[in-house]
Amino acid sequence: MDAGANTNPDAGLAALERVDMSDLLTRIERQVRPLCRRGQVASYIPALARVSPDKFGMAICIAGGGEYVVGDGDEPFSIQSVSKLFNLAFALEEIGEDIWGRVGREPSGMSFNSLILLEQENGVPRNPLINPGAIVVTDALLSRQPDWAEAFLGRMRQAAEAPGLAFDEEVFASEERHGDLNRATAWFLKAKGNLINHPDAALGAYFRHCSAAMSCRELARAGRFLIGPSEGEEICRSPHQRRRICAVMRTCGLYDAAGDFAYRVGLPAKSGVGGGVLAVSPGRYSVCVWSPALDVKGNSVAGVEALALLTDALEGAS
């Protein structure tokens, strides 16, 4: 049975209570630590290239309470594209279904920063979890709230119960200095009539939310809104929207590796080139892993393996 599709939430939670979660996470960390150097740390953003590939952290939040953290799970890292998930959730709350008039819901089958489909499809990004789509969503929110970057940070502080949460100014400056492909994307969107604000303004807010620094514990807390109706309503109050967000995460959250991840892990998830992956088992738990070394698709090697081991273990306990 798919670990993310438990048909009896109460039975699923009861099964989790029988698991020694601290021991399980410790065993997973021990198994995946040797994988931390199998990939490559993101280098196209120089500030990320300086992060040690030996880092590994993991945190899980259980529905109704309970947190477990191992390794470097309390060390902040650059969340990068994991922020796109939250930006989408905020857009659905603030703008509603109208956002889908500007961005699609289909997997791209291409890299997260590709311009090919954007040109073929007349400036409408395939989905909100790739760079062009996230820039459009950011632009839509910026039109509602000119200080959107600060508003994003404030909401994330609340959701993560982390009042000190901040943007990483070094990463932000590095993204601005080396973000030429994103700049080209924004100007192309503007030329096609799918960007309302000046491209520099939209990109400024986009780079800001990507540069937020959070720990695995904080991201797992922030992801609780996807567990169920009693969790995280400061981000999304509608069960209908939560279900739709999970659907987009399943099909688009790990870029052109989404199908393989769905097969191996089976959870809605969103990754970032900072090495983080946030996943959720609706009705049961939210979990975040961090390991900076990436595979060729831009996803954490050790992080994906850790999530596969977790779901295998918890599926067996259900």
TASULDA-V690158 format. One record per residue. N is the residue number from 1. RES is the residue in one letter. SS is DSSP state (H for helix, E for strand, - for the rest). OMEGA is omega in whole degrees, 0 to 359 (none if undefined). D_FIRST is the distance of its C-alpha to the first C-alpha in whole Angstrom. Layout:
N|RES|SS|OMEGA|D_FIRST / N|RES|SS|OMEGA|D_FIRST
This chain:
1|M|-|178|0 / 2|D|-|182|4 / 3|A|-|181|6 / 4|G|-|187|9 / 5|A|-|180|7 / 6|N|-|184|8 / 7|T|-|179|10 / 8|N|-|185|12 / 9|P|H|180|13 / 10|D|H|177|16 / 11|A|H|179|14 / 12|G|H|179|12 / 13|L|H|178|15 / 14|A|H|178|16 / 15|A|H|178|14 / 16|L|H|181|15 / 17|E|H|179|19 / 18|R|-|182|18 / 19|V|-|171|18 / 20|D|-|189|21 / 21|M|H|178|20 / 22|S|H|179|24 / 23|D|H|180|23 / 24|L|H|181|20 / 25|L|H|178|21 / 26|T|H|178|24 / 27|R|H|178|23 / 28|I|H|179|21 / 29|E|H|181|24 / 30|R|H|181|26 / 31|Q|H|187|24 / 32|V|H|180|24 / 33|R|H|180|28 / 34|P|H|181|29 / 35|L|H|189|27 / 36|C|-|180|29 / 37|R|-|182|32 / 38|R|-|178|30 / 39|G|-|180|30 / 40|Q|E|174|33 / 41|V|E|180|34 / 42|A|-|184|34 / 43|S|-|183|38 / 44|Y|-|167|39 / 45|I|-|188|39 / 46|P|H|180|42 / 47|A|H|178|41 / 48|L|H|182|37 / 49|A|H|182|39 / 50|R|-|180|40 / 51|V|-|180|37 / 52|S|-|177|37 / 53|P|-|182|34 / 54|D|-|181|33 / 55|K|-|171|32 / 56|F|-|176|28 / 57|G|E|180|27 / 58|M|E|178|24 / 59|A|E|179|23 / 60|I|E|175|21 / 61|C|E|182|21 / 62|I|E|178|19 / 63|A|-|179|20 / 64|G|-|178|23 / 65|G|-|180|24 / 66|G|-|178|24 / 67|E|E|178|25 / 68|Y|E|185|24 / 69|V|E|174|26 / 70|V|E|174|27 / 71|G|E|182|29 / 72|D|-|186|31 / 73|G|-|177|28 / 74|D|-|178|32 / 75|E|-|180|33 / 76|P|-|175|34 / 77|F|E|181|33 / 78|S|E|187|33 / 79|I|-|177|30 / 80|Q|-|189|31 / 81|S|-|173|29 / 82|V|H|179|27 / 83|S|H|182|29 / 84|K|H|177|29 / 85|L|H|181|26 / 86|F|H|177|28 / 87|N|H|177|31 / 88|L|H|180|29 / 89|A|H|179|28 / 90|F|H|180|31 / 91|A|H|179|32 / 92|L|H|176|30 / 93|E|H|186|32 / 94|E|H|189|35 / 95|I|-|180|35 / 96|G|H|187|33 / 97|E|H|181|32 / 98|D|H|180|35 / 99|I|H|182|33 / 100|W|H|172|32 / 101|G|H|183|35 / 102|R|-|181|36 / 103|V|E|183|32 / 104|G|-|181|29 / 105|R|-|183|26 / 106|E|-|173|25 / 107|P|-|185|24 / 108|S|-|184|27 / 109|G|-|180|26 / 110|M|-|182|29 / 111|S|-|188|30 / 112|F|-|182|30 / 113|N|-|183|34 / 114|S|-|176|35 / 115|L|-|189|37 / 116|I|H|182|37 / 117|L|H|180|35 / 118|L|H|178|37 / 119|E|H|181|40 / 120|Q|H|186|38 / 121|E|-|167|37 / 122|N|-|173|40 / 123|G|-|176|39 / 124|V|-|182|36 / 125|P|E|182|33 / 126|R|-|182|30 / 127|N|-|185|28 / 128|P|-|184|29 / 129|L|-|169|27 / 130|I|-|187|29 / 131|N|H|181|33 / 132|P|H|180|35 / 133|G|H|180|32 / 134|A|H|176|32 / 135|I|H|177|36 / 136|V|H|179|36 / 137|V|H|177|34 / 138|T|H|178|36 / 139|D|H|180|39 / 140|A|H|179|38 / 141|L|H|178|38 / 142|L|H|178|41 / 143|S|H|177|43 / 144|R|H|187|42 / 145|Q|-|186|43 / 146|P|-|177|45 / 147|D|-|188|44 / 148|W|H|182|41 / 149|A|H|179|40 / 150|E|H|177|41 / 151|A|H|177|39 / 152|F|H|181|36 / 153|L|H|179|37 / 154|G|H|180|38 / 155|R|H|179|35 / 156|M|H|176|33 / 157|R|H|180|35 / 158|Q|H|183|34 / 159|A|H|183|30 / 160|A|H|184|30 / 161|E|-|185|33 / 162|A|-|183|35 / 163|P|-|180|39 / 164|G|-|182|40 / 165|L|-|185|37 / 166|A|E|170|39 / 167|F|E|174|39 / 168|D|-|187|40 / 169|E|H|178|43 / 170|E|H|178|44 / 171|V|H|179|40 / 172|F|H|180|41 / 173|A|H|179|45 / 174|S|H|178|43 / 175|E|H|178|41 / 176|E|H|184|44 / 177|R|H|186|46 / 178|H|H|185|44 / 179|G|-|185|42 / 180|D|H|180|44 / 181|L|H|175|41 / 182|N|H|178|40 / 183|R|H|177|43 / 184|A|H|179|44 / 185|T|H|181|40 / 186|A|H|179|42 / 187|W|H|176|45 / 188|F|H|177|44 / 189|L|H|178|42 / 190|K|H|180|45 / 191|A|H|181|47 / 192|K|-|177|44 / 193|G|-|182|45 / 194|N|-|173|41 / 195|L|-|184|42 / 196|I|-|183|45 / 197|N|-|174|46 / 198|H|-|181|48 / 199|P|H|180|45 / 200|D|H|179|46 / 201|A|H|179|46 / 202|A|H|180|42 / 203|L|H|178|42 / 204|G|H|179|43 / 205|A|H|179|40 / 206|Y|H|178|38 / 207|F|H|180|39 / 208|R|H|185|39 / 209|H|H|175|36 / 210|C|H|183|34 / 211|S|-|177|37 / 212|A|E|179|35 / 213|A|E|181|35 / 214|M|E|176|32 / 215|S|-|175|30 / 216|C|H|180|27 / 217|R|H|182|27 / 218|E|H|179|29 / 219|L|H|177|26 / 220|A|H|176|23 / 221|R|H|181|26 / 222|A|H|180|26 / 223|G|H|181|23 / 224|R|H|182|22 / 225|F|H|180|23 / 226|L|H|180|20 / 227|I|-|182|18 / 228|G|-|191|20 / 229|P|-|182|23 / 230|S|-|186|25 / 231|E|-|166|24 / 232|G|-|183|26 / 233|E|-|176|28 / 234|E|-|177|31 / 235|I|-|185|29 / 236|C|-|184|27 / 237|R|-|188|28 / 238|S|-|174|26 / 239|P|H|178|23 / 240|H|H|180|23 / 241|Q|H|178|24 / 242|R|H|179|21 / 243|R|H|179|19 / 244|R|H|177|21 / 245|I|H|178|21 / 246|C|H|179|18 / 247|A|H|179|18 / 248|V|H|177|20 / 249|M|H|181|19 / 250|R|H|188|16 / 251|T|H|189|18 / 252|C|H|192|21 / 253|G|-|179|21 / 254|L|-|174|21 / 255|Y|H|184|24 / 256|D|H|170|24 / 257|A|H|185|21 / 258|A|H|181|19 / 259|G|H|179|17 / 260|D|H|179|17 / 261|F|H|178|16 / 262|A|H|180|13 / 263|Y|H|185|12 / 264|R|H|189|12 / 265|V|-|175|11 / 266|G|-|180|9 / 267|L|-|167|12 / 268|P|E|185|15 / 269|A|E|173|18 / 270|K|E|180|21 / 271|S|E|176|23 / 272|G|-|183|27 / 273|V|-|170|30 / 274|G|-|179|31 / 275|G|-|179|28 / 276|G|E|171|26 / 277|V|E|176|22 / 278|L|E|181|21 / 279|A|E|182|17 / 280|V|E|169|16 / 281|S|E|186|13 / 282|P|-|181|14 / 283|G|-|187|15 / 284|R|-|185|14 / 285|Y|E|166|16 / 286|S|E|185|18 / 287|V|E|176|19 / 288|C|E|174|22 / 289|V|E|178|23 / 290|W|E|171|26 / 291|S|-|194|27 / 292|P|-|183|30 / 293|A|E|189|30 / 294|L|E|171|28 / 295|D|-|185|27 / 296|V|-|178|29 / 297|K|-|180|27 / 298|G|-|181|28 / 299|N|-|183|25 / 300|S|E|180|25 / 301|V|H|181|24 / 302|A|H|181|24 / 303|G|H|179|22 / 304|V|H|179|19 / 305|E|H|178|19 / 306|A|H|179|19 / 307|L|H|176|16 / 308|A|H|178|14 / 309|L|H|179|15 / 310|L|H|183|14 / 311|T|H|175|10 / 312|D|H|181|10 / 313|A|H|183|12 / 314|L|H|175|11 / 315|E|H|179|7 / 316|G|H|180|9 / 317|A|H|185|11 / 318|S|-|none|9
